[in-house]
Amino acid sequence: MRKILKVAAPIAVLVAGVAAFQILDATKPQPEKNEDKPRPTSLYVDEVRSETVTVGVKTQGEVSAKTQIDLIPQVSGRIVKVSDAFAAGGTFRPGDVLVQIDPADYELAVTRARARIAEARVKLDQELADAEIKQKQWKDWVKDGEPTPLALNKPQVAEAEAKLRAAEADLAEAQLALSRTRITVPFNGRVVARNIGVGQVVNAGTSIGRVFATDVVEIKLPLTDSQIAELGLPIGFNANTNNPAPVVTLSATLGGRQHVWEGSLVRTLADVDKDTRLIYAVAEVQDPYGKSADMGMPLAVGLFVNAEIAGTSSRAALVMPRVALRGEDKVYVINKDDKLEIRPVEIVSTSVDTLLVSEGVAAGERVVVSPVHSAFDGMHVVPIIRTVENESAAESATVASR
């Protein structure tokens, strides 16, 4: 019995302690709960403006030479001289001799042709003399009837004249062949490639290199149907006095610097590309390696450039900073209750600094121009109108978010 009491006494004490703790915990006062309301986000905003603008069209293309040819000799022979300018990247002027083919055989042909002319002239003089004698004899000896042409030596004279003309033609042909041993090009240009060297024998009709003219370059620009409509250009357009060529601004980054060139859109192709369903326009730049070069940088053939074609008609548009655009076609608008609304917009045009839209916002509304994290419809914000003082801060924040 004593053993049972020794074991039961501690258990009773433990149970009493647990019960007392539960009573105290249930009767203690509960702490007050302080629920902090979320603080609104401060955002820079800018007002939407309504303006009449002339919208351009942006596209891209590769610069190509308007005139590019394979250099092909018209006579055969051994090459005896190659100009230093006739090398890849070399420049030349109209009439510069790029390649000289051995002229010896062709000079001999000229000499032989001149000899045949001399023979033909002697023969003609003889026949003319015979004709004069026969005509006199007919008058002196035969007084009745009309003489035949043969009796007056006329066929023989005609034959001698024909042979003289043939000999002169042979001389002209020989001289032409001789002149073709000096290979020249009738325009200012540059060399793309050279396929021959001194001592090599070439045949007529074999390509010895490739050159292009530097007076004009072309850029083939793809345009969608909506872009063609925006520019107001028909398929098959050709610039002329009544239809002036739209200005095209071309740009590219070379050597870590942005370069800009100006050209004109001279025509659109008369068909639609069957693979891409695009319509191609052709822009031209005059003297791209000279006067049109930007800070000494020519609009080089093969360069890939961005192009902006100036619009020809004005239209109303809603204007806002480019940084207001979110994603492809959305902006954040702050309504009268200072709450954020995510709205899709119909984009007319964009540039580095400006966004033009036709629908989705109204003039005077406020659009967000600073970065926003986890934006949602109905988000409460504190709008801050962007001013000169805080504009740099807004732009710095935007750059940092990117």
C-alpha positions as CSV (number, residue, x, y, z in Angstrom):
1,M,0.0,0.0,0.0
2,R,2.9,2.3,0.8
3,K,4.4,1.6,-2.6
4,I,1.2,2.6,-4.3
5,L,1.1,5.9,-2.5
6,K,4.7,6.6,-3.3
7,V,4.0,6.3,-7.1
8,A,0.5,8.0,-7.1
9,A,1.6,11.1,-5.2
10,P,3.9,12.6,-7.9
11,I,1.4,11.9,-10.6
12,A,-1.3,13.8,-8.8
13,V,1.0,16.7,-8.3
14,L,1.9,16.8,-12.1
15,V,-1.8,16.6,-13.2
16,A,-2.7,19.5,-10.8
17,G,0.1,21.6,-12.3
18,V,-1.0,21.1,-15.9
19,A,-4.6,21.9,-15.0
20,A,-3.5,25.1,-13.3
21,F,-1.4,26.2,-16.4
22,Q,-4.4,25.7,-18.7
23,I,-6.7,27.7,-16.4
24,L,-4.1,30.6,-16.3
25,D,-3.6,30.5,-20.1
26,A,-7.3,30.6,-20.8
27,T,-7.9,33.5,-18.5
28,K,-5.0,35.8,-19.6
29,P,-5.9,39.0,-21.6
30,Q,-5.4,38.7,-25.4
31,P,-2.9,41.1,-27.2
32,E,-4.4,43.8,-29.5
33,K,-3.8,43.2,-33.2
34,N,-2.6,46.2,-35.2
35,E,-3.2,45.8,-39.0
36,D,-1.1,48.2,-41.0
37,K,-2.7,49.3,-44.3
38,P,-0.5,48.9,-47.4
39,R,1.3,52.1,-48.3
40,P,0.6,53.4,-51.9
41,T,3.4,53.4,-54.4
42,S,4.7,56.7,-55.7
43,L,5.1,56.7,-59.5
44,Y,6.1,59.3,-62.1
45,V,3.4,60.1,-64.6
46,D,3.1,62.2,-67.8
47,E,0.0,63.6,-69.5
48,V,-1.1,62.3,-72.8
49,R,-1.1,65.0,-75.6
50,S,-3.2,65.2,-78.7
51,E,-1.1,66.4,-81.7
52,T,-1.2,66.3,-85.5
53,V,1.8,64.4,-86.7
54,T,3.3,63.1,-89.9
55,V,4.0,59.4,-89.3
56,G,6.9,57.6,-90.9
57,V,7.4,53.9,-91.5
58,K,10.3,51.9,-90.1
59,T,11.9,48.9,-91.8
60,Q,15.3,47.4,-92.6
61,G,17.3,46.4,-95.6
62,E,20.7,45.6,-97.0
63,V,22.7,48.1,-99.1
64,S,23.5,46.9,-102.6
65,A,25.2,48.4,-105.7
66,K,22.8,49.7,-108.3
67,T,25.4,48.7,-111.0
68,Q,27.5,45.6,-110.4
69,I,29.1,43.6,-113.2
70,D,31.5,40.8,-113.9
71,L,34.6,42.0,-115.7
72,I,34.8,39.9,-118.9
73,P,37.4,40.5,-121.7
74,Q,36.1,40.6,-125.3
75,V,39.4,39.3,-126.7
76,S,41.7,36.4,-125.8
77,G,45.4,36.7,-125.0
78,R,48.1,36.7,-122.3
79,I,47.8,39.3,-119.5
80,V,50.9,41.5,-119.5
81,K,49.8,44.1,-116.9
82,V,47.4,44.4,-114.0
83,S,46.7,47.8,-112.4
84,D,47.3,48.2,-108.7
85,A,43.7,49.5,-108.4
86,F,42.4,46.1,-109.7
87,A,42.5,44.4,-106.3
88,A,39.7,43.6,-103.9
89,G,38.6,46.9,-102.4
90,G,40.5,49.0,-104.9
91,T,39.0,52.1,-106.5
92,F,39.1,53.3,-110.1
93,R,37.8,56.0,-112.4
94,P,36.2,55.9,-115.8
95,G,38.7,54.9,-118.4
96,D,41.4,53.6,-116.0
97,V,43.1,50.6,-117.6
98,L,42.6,47.8,-115.1
99,V,44.0,44.9,-117.2
100,Q,46.3,44.9,-120.3
101,I,46.2,41.9,-122.6
102,D,49.2,41.4,-124.9
103,P,48.4,43.6,-127.9
104,A,51.0,42.2,-130.3
105,D,48.8,39.9,-132.4
106,Y,46.1,42.6,-132.6
107,E,48.6,45.3,-133.7
108,L,49.7,42.9,-136.6
109,A,46.1,42.5,-137.6
110,V,45.8,46.3,-137.8
111,T,48.9,46.5,-140.0
112,R,47.5,43.8,-142.4
113,A,44.2,45.6,-142.6
114,R,45.9,48.8,-143.5
115,A,47.8,47.0,-146.2
116,R,44.6,45.6,-147.7
117,I,43.1,49.1,-147.8
118,A,46.1,50.4,-149.7
119,E,45.7,47.5,-152.2
120,A,42.0,48.1,-152.5
121,R,42.5,51.8,-153.2
122,V,45.0,51.1,-156.0
123,K,42.6,48.6,-157.5
124,L,39.8,51.2,-157.4
125,D,42.0,53.9,-159.0
126,Q,42.8,51.4,-161.8
127,E,39.2,50.6,-162.4
128,L,38.2,54.3,-162.4
129,A,40.9,55.0,-164.9
130,D,39.8,52.1,-167.2
131,A,36.2,53.4,-166.9
132,E,37.3,56.9,-168.0
133,I,39.2,55.5,-171.0
134,K,36.3,53.2,-172.1
135,Q,33.8,56.1,-171.9
136,K,36.0,58.2,-174.1
137,Q,36.5,55.4,-176.6
138,W,32.7,54.9,-176.8
139,K,32.2,58.6,-177.6
140,D,35.0,58.6,-180.2
141,W,34.4,55.3,-182.0
142,V,30.8,54.3,-181.4
143,K,28.4,57.1,-182.0
144,D,25.1,55.2,-182.2
145,G,23.1,53.6,-179.4
146,E,23.6,53.5,-175.6
147,P,26.7,51.7,-174.0
148,T,26.1,48.9,-171.5
149,P,27.4,49.3,-168.0
150,L,30.0,46.6,-168.6
151,A,31.2,48.5,-171.7
152,L,31.9,51.5,-169.5
153,N,33.6,49.4,-166.7
154,K,30.9,50.3,-164.1
155,P,30.7,46.8,-162.5
156,Q,34.4,46.7,-162.1
157,V,34.4,50.1,-160.4
158,A,31.6,49.0,-158.0
159,E,33.5,45.8,-157.1
160,A,36.6,47.8,-156.4
161,E,34.7,50.2,-154.2
162,A,33.1,47.4,-152.3
163,K,36.5,45.8,-151.7
164,L,37.8,49.1,-150.4
165,R,34.9,49.4,-148.0
166,A,35.4,45.8,-146.8
167,A,39.1,46.5,-146.2
168,E,38.2,49.6,-144.2
169,A,35.7,47.6,-142.2
170,D,38.5,45.0,-141.5
171,L,40.7,47.8,-140.3
172,A,38.0,49.2,-138.0
173,E,37.5,45.7,-136.6
174,A,41.2,45.2,-136.0
175,Q,41.5,48.5,-134.3
176,L,38.4,47.7,-132.1
177,A,40.0,44.4,-131.1
178,L,43.2,46.1,-130.3
179,S,41.4,48.7,-128.1
180,R,39.7,45.8,-126.3
181,T,43.1,44.5,-125.1
182,R,42.9,47.5,-122.6
183,I,40.1,46.6,-120.2
184,T,38.4,49.6,-118.7
185,V,35.1,50.4,-117.0
186,P,33.0,53.5,-117.9
187,F,32.1,54.5,-114.3
188,N,33.7,55.3,-110.9
189,G,33.8,52.1,-108.9
190,R,35.3,49.7,-106.6
191,V,36.6,46.1,-107.0
192,V,34.8,43.2,-105.4
193,A,37.1,40.4,-106.5
194,R,40.0,39.7,-109.0
195,N,40.4,36.2,-110.6
196,I,43.6,36.6,-112.7
197,G,47.2,37.6,-112.5
198,V,50.0,38.7,-114.8
199,G,51.1,36.0,-117.3
200,Q,47.8,34.2,-117.3
201,V,46.1,33.5,-120.6
202,V,42.5,34.4,-120.7
203,N,39.8,33.6,-123.2
204,A,37.1,36.0,-124.4
205,G,33.9,35.7,-122.3
206,T,35.7,34.4,-119.2
207,S,35.2,36.4,-116.0
208,I,38.4,38.0,-114.6
209,G,36.8,39.9,-111.7
210,R,33.8,41.7,-110.3
211,V,33.3,45.5,-109.8
212,F,30.5,47.8,-108.9
213,A,29.7,51.5,-109.4
214,T,29.9,53.9,-106.5
215,D,27.7,56.7,-107.9
216,V,24.5,55.2,-106.5
217,V,23.5,52.4,-104.1
218,E,20.2,50.8,-103.5
219,I,18.4,49.5,-100.4
220,K,15.6,47.1,-100.9
221,L,13.1,47.7,-98.1
222,P,10.2,45.3,-97.2
223,L,6.9,46.9,-96.4
224,T,3.7,45.4,-95.1
225,D,0.3,46.3,-96.6
226,S,-0.5,48.6,-93.6
227,Q,2.9,50.4,-94.1
228,I,2.2,50.9,-97.8
229,A,-1.2,52.3,-96.9
230,E,0.4,54.6,-94.2
231,L,2.8,56.0,-96.9
232,G,0.0,56.3,-99.5
233,L,2.1,54.5,-102.1
234,P,0.6,52.4,-104.8
235,I,2.2,49.1,-106.0
236,G,4.4,50.0,-109.0
237,F,5.1,53.5,-107.7
238,N,7.9,55.4,-109.5
239,A,9.0,58.8,-108.3
240,N,8.8,61.7,-110.8
241,T,7.9,65.4,-110.8
242,N,4.3,64.8,-110.0
243,N,5.0,62.1,-107.5
244,P,8.1,63.2,-105.5
245,A,10.2,60.6,-103.8
246,P,9.7,60.3,-100.0
247,V,12.8,61.0,-97.9
248,V,14.4,57.9,-96.3
249,T,16.7,58.2,-93.3
250,L,19.1,55.3,-93.0
251,S,21.1,54.5,-89.9
252,A,23.6,51.9,-88.6
253,T,26.2,51.5,-85.9
254,L,29.8,51.2,-87.1
255,G,32.8,51.5,-84.9
256,G,30.7,52.0,-81.8
257,R,29.1,55.1,-83.3
258,Q,25.7,55.8,-84.8
259,H,25.9,57.0,-88.4
260,V,23.0,58.4,-90.5
261,W,22.6,58.8,-94.2
262,E,19.8,60.3,-96.3
263,G,18.3,58.9,-99.4
264,S,15.0,58.8,-101.3
265,L,12.4,56.1,-102.1
266,V,12.4,56.0,-105.9
267,R,10.1,53.1,-106.6
268,T,8.1,50.1,-105.3
269,L,8.1,46.8,-107.1
270,A,5.1,45.9,-109.2
271,D,4.5,42.5,-107.5
272,V,4.0,41.0,-104.0
273,D,6.6,38.5,-102.7
274,K,4.9,35.1,-102.9
275,D,6.8,33.8,-99.9
276,T,6.6,36.6,-97.4
277,R,3.6,38.5,-98.8
278,L,5.5,41.7,-98.5
279,I,5.9,44.5,-101.0
280,Y,9.4,45.8,-101.6
281,A,10.3,49.4,-102.0
282,V,13.7,50.6,-103.4
283,A,15.6,53.5,-101.8
284,E,18.6,55.2,-103.5
285,V,21.5,57.2,-102.0
286,Q,23.6,59.3,-104.4
287,D,27.4,59.3,-104.1
288,P,27.5,57.1,-100.9
289,Y,31.3,57.0,-100.8
290,G,31.6,60.7,-101.3
291,K,29.2,63.6,-100.5
292,S,26.7,61.4,-98.8
293,A,29.2,59.8,-96.4
294,D,28.5,60.5,-92.7
295,M,31.5,61.9,-91.0
296,G,33.7,60.2,-93.5
297,M,31.8,56.9,-93.1
298,P,30.4,55.7,-96.5
299,L,27.2,53.8,-96.9
300,A,29.0,50.7,-97.9
301,V,27.7,48.0,-100.1
302,G,26.6,44.9,-98.0
303,L,25.8,47.0,-94.9
304,F,22.5,46.2,-93.1
305,V,20.7,49.4,-92.1
306,N,17.6,50.6,-90.3
307,A,15.4,52.8,-92.5
308,E,12.7,55.3,-91.6
309,I,10.5,56.5,-94.5
310,A,9.0,59.9,-94.0
311,G,5.2,60.0,-94.2
312,T,3.4,62.1,-96.8
313,S,0.2,63.0,-94.9
314,S,-0.7,64.3,-91.5
315,R,-3.0,62.7,-88.9
316,A,-4.2,63.1,-85.4
317,A,-2.4,61.0,-82.7
318,L,-2.1,60.7,-79.0
319,V,1.5,61.4,-77.9
320,M,3.3,60.1,-74.8
321,P,6.9,59.2,-73.8
322,R,8.2,56.0,-75.2
323,V,8.9,54.7,-71.7
324,A,5.2,54.5,-71.1
325,L,4.9,51.5,-73.3
326,R,4.6,48.2,-71.4
327,G,5.2,45.0,-73.3
328,E,4.0,45.1,-76.9
329,D,0.9,47.2,-76.7
330,K,0.0,48.2,-73.1
331,V,0.3,51.3,-70.9
332,Y,-0.4,52.0,-67.3
333,V,-3.0,54.8,-66.8
334,I,-3.7,56.5,-63.4
335,N,-7.4,57.3,-63.2
336,K,-9.1,60.1,-61.2
337,D,-9.1,58.0,-58.1
338,D,-5.3,57.5,-58.3
339,K,-5.7,53.9,-59.1
340,L,-3.7,52.1,-61.8
341,E,-5.4,50.7,-64.9
342,I,-3.7,48.4,-67.4
343,R,-4.9,49.3,-70.9
344,P,-4.1,48.0,-74.4
345,V,-3.4,50.7,-77.0
346,E,-3.4,50.9,-80.8
347,I,0.2,51.9,-81.7
348,V,0.7,54.2,-84.7
349,S,4.4,54.6,-84.4
350,T,7.3,54.5,-82.0
351,S,10.7,56.1,-81.8
352,V,13.5,56.2,-79.3
353,D,11.7,58.9,-77.2
354,T,8.1,59.0,-78.4
355,L,5.1,56.7,-78.6
356,L,2.1,57.6,-80.9
357,V,-1.2,55.8,-80.4
358,S,-4.7,56.1,-81.9
359,E,-6.8,54.3,-79.3
360,G,-6.8,53.2,-75.7
361,V,-6.1,56.5,-73.9
362,A,-7.5,60.0,-74.0
363,A,-5.8,63.4,-74.1
364,G,-5.0,64.7,-70.6
365,E,-4.9,61.3,-69.0
366,R,-1.9,60.4,-66.9
367,V,0.4,57.5,-68.0
368,V,3.1,55.9,-65.8
369,V,6.7,56.6,-67.0
370,S,8.6,55.0,-64.2
371,P,9.2,51.3,-63.6
372,V,6.5,49.4,-61.7
373,H,6.9,46.0,-60.1
374,S,4.0,43.6,-59.9
375,A,1.4,46.1,-61.3
376,F,-2.2,45.2,-61.2
377,D,-5.6,46.8,-62.0
378,G,-6.9,48.9,-59.1
379,M,-3.4,49.3,-57.5
380,H,-3.4,52.5,-55.4
381,V,-0.6,54.9,-56.3
382,V,0.7,58.4,-55.6
383,P,1.1,60.0,-59.0
384,I,4.0,62.5,-59.4
385,I,3.9,64.7,-62.4
386,R,7.3,64.6,-64.2
387,T,9.1,67.9,-64.2
388,V,12.5,69.1,-65.3
389,E,13.8,68.6,-61.8
390,N,12.7,65.0,-61.4
391,E,12.9,63.9,-65.0
392,S,16.5,62.8,-64.7
393,A,15.6,60.7,-61.7
394,A,12.7,59.0,-63.5
395,E,15.0,58.2,-66.5
396,S,17.7,56.9,-64.2
397,A,15.2,54.6,-62.5
398,T,13.9,53.4,-65.9
399,V,17.4,52.5,-67.1
400,A,18.1,50.8,-63.8
401,S,15.0,48.7,-64.1
402,R,16.1,47.5,-67.5
